[in-house]
Amino acid sequence: MACDASLDRKQRRLSLDACVSIALLAGLLLVLATLPGCRGSATLGKGTPTLALTSTSFSKKECPTRFTCDGADSSPELAWTAPPPATQSFTLIVVDRDAPLGSFVHWVLYDLPPDKRELPESLPKQAMLPDGSRQGLNDFEKPGYGGPCPPRKKAHRYIFALYAVDSKLNLPTGSTRREVEDALRGHILAHGVLIGRYHR
């Protein structure tokens, strides 16, 4: 009987230890999910991109220094092809896919007019643009574009994802990537992707 009781105590202790470990792991995952590098997928668009997104600012898809934190930190020029007729706005999200904690948000731009086909270099880093476009917060906790600023180890990939949307999002200025992506679900008509690389 003493042996059985001892075994029961050991089993209960192992079970308690397992529950504590699971709770700690769940808490850790919850904390990680709130970090800048853990904010969802790089793109919401499914299937083959149907918008051709290009930039004259990139040379062989390498990001020049002036568009990074090591230079002027200016936003690059972007251009894209005509979207589906039902398009009511565009959204642009730029993330670093190789950030140490997953993905890092560099730019959130939404409610671009549907007749827009390009962005000039050096957009103002302000929440509202003259054409009514709105800029959200990047993971530097600032509105507008924040250029590549990776650790000095390897080249990072910067994913520029443009979405043709069937409505305006009408989110407040300064919205986060997660808020914008939540609003995009079920409203994307087409998307385009451009990848730029930067190595310090």
Backbone torsions as a table, in degrees:
resi	resn	phi	psi	omega
1	MET	NA	-42.4	-179.9
2	ALA	-60.3	-41.0	179.4
3	CYS	-64.0	-42.4	-179.8
4	ASP	-63.7	-41.7	179.4
5	ALA	-63.6	-42.4	178.0
6	SER	-61.3	-40.2	179.7
7	LEU	-64.7	-41.0	179.1
8	ASP	-61.9	-40.7	180.0
9	ARG	-64.1	-42.4	179.2
10	LYS	-63.4	-41.5	179.7
11	GLN	-64.4	-41.4	178.9
12	ARG	-64.2	-39.6	179.9
13	ARG	-65.3	-42.7	177.5
14	LEU	-62.4	-41.1	179.3
15	SER	-64.4	-41.8	178.5
16	LEU	-64.9	-43.5	178.3
17	ASP	-60.5	-40.2	179.5
18	ALA	-64.5	-41.7	179.1
19	CYS	-63.8	-42.3	178.9
20	VAL	-63.1	-43.3	179.4
21	SER	-61.7	-43.1	179.3
22	ILE	-63.8	-41.4	179.8
23	ALA	-64.4	-42.0	178.7
24	LEU	-64.4	-41.9	179.2
25	LEU	-64.1	-41.9	179.0
26	ALA	-63.2	-40.1	177.7
27	GLY	-64.4	-40.7	178.9
28	LEU	-63.5	-43.9	178.9
29	LEU	-63.0	-36.2	178.7
30	LEU	-66.3	-40.9	178.0
31	VAL	-65.0	-45.4	-179.9
32	LEU	-61.8	-33.6	-178.6
33	ALA	-66.7	-21.1	179.7
34	THR	-91.8	-6.2	-179.7
35	LEU	-76.0	153.7	-177.7
36	PRO	-55.2	-34.5	-176.0
37	GLY	-81.1	2.1	-175.4
38	CYS	-126.7	48.7	-172.7
39	ARG	-112.3	51.6	172.0
40	GLY	92.1	-171.5	-175.5
41	SER	-77.2	162.3	179.9
42	ALA	-71.7	-35.0	178.6
43	THR	-140.3	150.8	175.5
44	LEU	-94.6	-21.4	-176.2
45	GLY	-63.9	133.6	178.9
46	LYS	-106.4	149.1	177.6
47	GLY	80.7	-169.1	-177.7
48	THR	-72.6	131.0	176.9
49	PRO	-58.7	138.3	-179.4
50	THR	-112.5	-6.5	172.2
51	LEU	-101.5	132.3	175.8
52	ALA	-89.0	110.4	-179.8
53	LEU	-102.9	123.3	-176.1
54	THR	-132.5	168.6	177.3
55	SER	-151.8	131.2	173.6
56	THR	-82.6	-5.7	-178.3
57	SER	-79.5	-21.3	-177.6
58	PHE	-98.0	135.4	175.1
59	SER	-103.3	109.4	-177.4
60	LYS	55.4	38.9	178.1
61	LYS	65.1	14.6	173.0
62	GLU	-95.6	134.3	-176.9
63	CYS	-84.4	116.2	178.6
64	PRO	-63.5	155.2	-174.5
65	THR	-58.4	-32.1	-175.2
66	ARG	-65.8	-15.9	178.1
67	PHE	-98.4	15.6	-177.0
68	THR	-124.4	175.6	178.8
69	CYS	-70.3	-11.9	177.5
70	ASP	-87.1	-5.4	179.5
71	GLY	-127.7	-136.8	-178.0
72	ALA	-78.9	-10.8	-179.4
73	ASP	59.9	35.6	179.6
74	SER	-84.6	149.5	175.8
75	SER	-75.8	145.8	-178.4
76	PRO	-80.0	163.2	172.3
77	GLU	-74.3	140.9	177.1
78	LEU	-137.1	147.9	176.2
79	ALA	-144.3	154.2	-178.9
80	TRP	-149.4	162.3	-177.9
81	THR	-81.7	170.7	-177.0
82	ALA	-63.1	137.7	179.8
83	PRO	-89.2	179.4	173.9
84	PRO	-59.7	151.1	-176.7
85	PRO	-57.1	-29.2	-176.5
86	ALA	-80.2	1.8	-177.6
87	THR	-63.5	130.4	178.6
88	GLN	-112.7	-13.3	177.8
89	SER	-169.3	169.2	173.8
90	PHE	-122.4	152.0	173.3
91	THR	-130.1	138.6	177.5
92	LEU	-123.5	129.7	176.2
93	ILE	-129.6	130.9	-178.8
94	VAL	-122.4	125.4	-179.9
95	VAL	-132.9	153.5	171.3
96	ASP	-91.1	112.9	-178.3
97	ARG	-77.0	-13.4	-174.6
98	ASP	-111.4	19.0	178.6
99	ALA	-63.3	150.7	-176.2
100	PRO	-54.7	-32.5	-177.7
101	LEU	-105.2	18.8	177.7
102	GLY	123.0	-99.3	176.3
103	SER	-128.3	145.3	-177.5
104	PHE	-123.9	129.3	-174.8
105	VAL	-83.8	125.1	179.6
106	HIS	-107.3	-19.7	-177.1
107	TRP	-162.8	134.9	173.5
108	VAL	-133.3	115.7	-176.0
109	LEU	-134.5	126.2	-174.4
110	TYR	-143.2	168.1	-175.7
111	ASP	60.4	32.6	171.2
112	LEU	-66.6	140.7	-179.6
113	PRO	-57.9	145.7	-175.5
114	PRO	-67.6	-19.9	179.2
115	ASP	-88.9	1.3	-179.4
116	LYS	-75.5	139.8	179.3
117	ARG	-129.6	0.6	178.5
118	GLU	-161.5	160.3	172.2
119	LEU	-122.6	132.8	177.2
120	PRO	-76.4	166.5	173.6
121	GLU	-66.4	156.2	170.4
122	SER	61.3	51.1	173.2
123	LEU	-63.9	144.2	178.3
124	PRO	-59.6	144.2	178.9
125	LYS	-89.5	67.7	-179.0
126	GLN	-132.8	157.7	-172.5
127	ALA	-67.4	-37.0	-179.2
128	MET	-120.5	131.5	178.6
129	LEU	-99.5	158.9	-176.0
130	PRO	-55.7	-29.7	-178.5
131	ASP	-85.8	6.2	179.4
132	GLY	94.0	-6.4	175.5
133	SER	-63.8	148.2	179.8
134	ARG	-117.6	144.6	178.3
135	GLN	-114.8	132.1	179.0
136	GLY	-90.0	-175.0	178.9
137	LEU	-85.2	133.9	171.2
138	ASN	-88.0	-178.4	-178.3
139	ASP	-80.0	3.4	166.4
140	PHE	-87.9	3.4	-178.2
141	GLU	63.2	36.6	178.2
142	LYS	-131.9	152.9	176.8
143	PRO	-76.8	151.6	175.8
144	GLY	86.4	-162.9	-174.7
145	TYR	-80.4	135.0	170.9
146	GLY	-126.6	115.3	-170.2
147	GLY	-71.5	168.7	176.8
148	PRO	-52.9	138.4	179.8
149	CYS	-153.2	56.5	-171.2
150	PRO	-78.1	162.7	171.5
151	PRO	-59.8	155.0	-176.9
152	ARG	-83.2	68.1	-179.6
153	LYS	-128.2	-58.7	-175.7
154	LYS	-146.0	168.4	177.5
155	ALA	-68.3	139.1	176.9
156	HIS	-109.2	149.5	177.9
157	ARG	-99.6	129.2	179.5
158	TYR	-110.9	114.4	-173.9
159	ILE	-94.3	115.9	174.3
160	PHE	-97.1	113.7	-178.3
161	ALA	-116.2	118.7	179.7
162	LEU	-108.3	134.4	-178.7
163	TYR	-121.0	132.6	168.0
164	ALA	-88.7	125.8	-170.3
165	VAL	-118.0	144.6	-176.7
166	ASP	-83.9	8.2	178.3
167	SER	-160.0	171.1	167.6
168	LYS	-83.6	144.7	-179.6
169	LEU	-75.4	-31.5	179.2
170	ASN	54.2	33.0	173.3
171	LEU	-82.4	155.4	176.8
172	PRO	-66.3	156.3	175.2
173	THR	-61.7	151.4	179.7
174	GLY	81.5	13.2	177.5
175	SER	-68.6	155.6	-178.8
176	THR	-88.8	166.7	176.4
177	ARG	-56.0	-43.5	-178.0
178	ARG	-62.4	-43.1	179.6
179	GLU	-63.8	-41.1	179.2
180	VAL	-66.8	-45.0	-179.7
181	GLU	-64.1	-36.7	176.7
182	ASP	-62.1	-40.7	-179.7
183	ALA	-70.4	-26.5	-178.6
184	LEU	-74.9	-25.9	-172.0
185	ARG	-59.0	127.4	179.9
186	GLY	84.1	2.4	-176.6
187	HIS	-123.6	4.6	-177.6
188	ILE	-85.7	124.2	178.9
189	LEU	-94.8	-32.8	-179.4
190	ALA	-163.1	162.7	177.1
191	HIS	-148.9	160.5	175.8
192	GLY	-137.7	152.0	-176.5
193	VAL	-132.2	136.8	173.9
194	LEU	-130.9	136.3	-179.6
195	ILE	-116.6	125.4	173.4
196	GLY	-115.7	148.5	-179.0
197	ARG	-119.6	148.4	177.3
198	TYR	-145.5	136.5	179.9
199	HIS	-133.4	123.3	-178.1
200	ARG	-86.2	NA	NA
